[in-house]
Structures are given as structure tokens and as C-alpha cells.
Amino acid sequence: MSLRAQFTRETSNAALPLIAFCIALNLTVGQITGALKIPIYLDSIGTVLAAVLVGPIAGILTGTFANLLASATGSPTMAFFIPVVVVIGFFTGYVARLGWFRKWYLVVVGGLLQGVIAAACSAPISAYLFSGVTLAGTDFLVLYFRSVGNNLLESVFYQGLASDPIDKLITYSVVFVLLRSLPKRITSRFSGASNLPSNNGAP
């Protein structure tokens, strides 16, 4: 399938309302975790949900627009991390098509892998553009790793390894539970219905 055809498929019919909902989900949960200053983000639940139910392009669009809106409404650094949400959308869409969201143990593996990849992608952005300070709940981890002798890039990367795998494991697990709960009459509307657990919600 061509990229244009895939884009059309992932942005038509029921996909657009889902993407809009997932953008709002990212923003809402992200603002709550940001306000609480806890060392995880949980701002990519909508991105992962869209990527599994529809596809990687839907996930990428969800994450991109959520970050742009977050940047415009009080979290200006978020726009600079769009490359990270692109990776999250692509990776999640890929492993979903491999069937990783049908089994809980593959969800665990996928979430941990996604966390490591996200940490590697976000570390240079955080270090070189913001000196490791993004006003998130994870900033104190950067300060800790700096205090024990690591340079800035190492400190930001270690912070990512300490928080991102946990964050993405929780994110993947939440999405997995949601997918198991959604009625088939809803999930059957989406092109990623075959990615879901066989025992997802009743018709």
C-alpha cells in the first residue's frame, strides 16, 4: 500500500473522531501528571491507542497535534519533542501489526522496548536544547545523575532509562486493558481491529 493510500485510510471515517479523542486524552493525562510532578509522563496513551486501533500514521498525527497544542497552552518545550512521538507512533503501529497487543507479555516487552527507544530519542533534544530542564517531574532525576558525576547528555539519557520504560510500560498496559474492554461493535470500525486481543469486549 502506498503512503498516500495508507494516509487516506488512517484519516477517514471513524478514524478522525478517534484521533481527536486521543489528542484530548494525551493533553488531559499529560497535564495531570505534569501538575503532580511525578517522574513519568503518561502523555502518549492516546498516541498508542490510535496507532493500535488505526495505524502508525494516526498515532503520529495524534502525538504531533497533542504536542503542538500542549506547547501552545503552557508547555512550550513539547513541540520540540515531536520527533519522539513520531517514533512512538511508528513503533507502536509496527508492533501492533505483528500482534503484540494480543498477548499481555508481548505488551510488557513492547512497552519496555518503546521506553528505551523513546529515552534514546529524547535525550539529545532535552540535553542540547534545554540543558536537561523541561519543567517536568523527571528534572530531579537529571539533577541527581549530574550530581554523581555524569555529563549532561549521560544524565538526561540515564533519566530517560529510569523513567521512560516504566512510563511506556504503564501506557501500553492501560491501552491493552482499554482494548480488551471495548465492544467489538466499536473496534470493528477501525482498520486495526485485527491487532486486538481475541477476547476484547462483547459485541
N, C-alpha and C positions, 0 to 999 in steps of 0.2 A: 504494500500500500504506500502511495506517495505521501510525502509530508503534508501536502495541501489537502489531500483526501482525509488523512488522519485528523488534521486540524478541524476540518468541517464536521467530521463525525463527532469529535470530542467537544464541540461548541454548539451543538444543535439540540433541538427538542428538550428533553428533560435535563440535559447537562447544564445549561445556563443557570436555571434556578438553583441547582445543586452547587455550582461554583459560587454563586452569590451567597448561599448559606454558609459554605465552607470558609469564604473570606471573612464573614461576620464571626464565625466560630474562632478562627485564628486570632482576630482582633480582640474578642472578648476574653478568651482564656489568657492570651498574652498580656493584656492589661492587668488582669487579676494577679498573675504570677509576678509581673513587674512591680505592682503595688506592694505585694507581700515581701519582695526582695528575697525570694527563695532561690537557691542556686541551680534551678532548672528553668526552662522556658515554657514548654508545652504550647508554643505558638505555631506549631506545624500540624496539629491534629487535623485541621481542615484540609491542608495540603495533601496529607497522606490519604485521607478519606476520599478526596476527589481523584487522586491518582489510582486508587484501587478500584473504585466504582466506575470510573470513566476511562482514565488512561493518563500517561505521563504529561501530555500537553495540558490537560485540565488541571493536574496537580501544579504544574509550573505556573500557569495563569493564576491559580488561586494564591499561591505563595507570593508571586510578584505583586499582584494588586493589593494583597493584605499588607505587605511591607511598605508599599508606596503610601497607602492610607495611614498606616501607623507612623510613618515618617512625617506625614503632613499634619498629624494630630497629636504631636507631643513626644515622639520618639525618633528624632531626626537621623539617628545612626542606622535605622532599619533599612533604608533604601540602599545603603552600601553593601548589605548582605544578601541582595537579590541573587548573586551567583550561587550562594549556598542553597537557597530554596529551589533554584533550577536543578541542582544536583539531587536534592531530596525528592523532587517530583519525578525526575528521570529514573533514579534508582528504585524508588517505590513502585512506579509503574512497571518497571522491568521485572522485579522480583514477584510482583503480584501476578504477572502473566505466566511466571514459572510455577505458580500455585503455592507460593509461600504463605499466603493468607488463609489457606485451607487447614493448616495444622498449627497448633499453638507453639510447638517447639521451633518451627521454622519462623514464626513471628518473633520469637525471642532472638534467634540468630540474626534475622533481618534487622531488628531494632538495634542490636549491638553493633552490627556492621555499619548501619547507617550513621550511628553516633560517631564512630571512629572517622568515617569519611567526612562527616559534617565538621568535626573538630579540625581535620587537616585543611579543609577549605576555608574555614572561618578564621583560623589563626593568623595568616598573613594580613588579612583585612583588618582585624582588630589591632594587631601589633603595629602595623605601619601607618594606618590612618588615624587610629585613636589611642595609641600608646597603651593598649590593653584596657582602657577605661571606657565602657559603654553605658554606664549607669544602670547596669543590670545587677541582679543578685549574685552573679558569679564574679564580680570585680574583686571581692575579698580573696578569692582563690588565686587570682593573678598576683595580688599583693603578697600572699603567702609564699608562692613559688619564687617570687622575686627576692623575698627576704631570706630564702635559704640558698641563694647564690646563682640562680639561673638567669640567663639573659632574658630580654623582653619576649622575643619570639618563642623561646622554650617555655617561658612561664605561661604565655597565652595558650600554647599547644597543650601543655600539661593540664591547664584549667579545663580545656575542651575535653581532654581524655577523662577527666574526673567527673564532668557533668553531662556531656553530650550523650554518651552511651546510655546512661540512666534515663536522661530526658527522652531519647528516641525509643528506648525500650518501653517506657510508660506510654508514649504516644502510640506506638504500634499496638500495644496491648489494649488501649482504650478503643482504638479503631476496630480491632479484632472483635471485641465484645459488642460494639455497636453493630458490626456486620452480622454477627450471629443473631442479633435481636431484631433486625429489620425484617418486616414481612416480605415474602417473595414477590407479592404484587407490586411492591415498590422497587426492589432491587432488579427485577426483570426488565425494567425500563432502561437500564443502563448497559452500555456495551461491555462493562467489566463484570457482569453478573456471573460469568463462568469462573471468575477469580475468587469467589466467595466460598466459605465453608459449606459443605453439602447439607448441613443441618441448620442453616440460617433460618430466621423466623418463619412462622406459619404463613400460609397464603393469605 
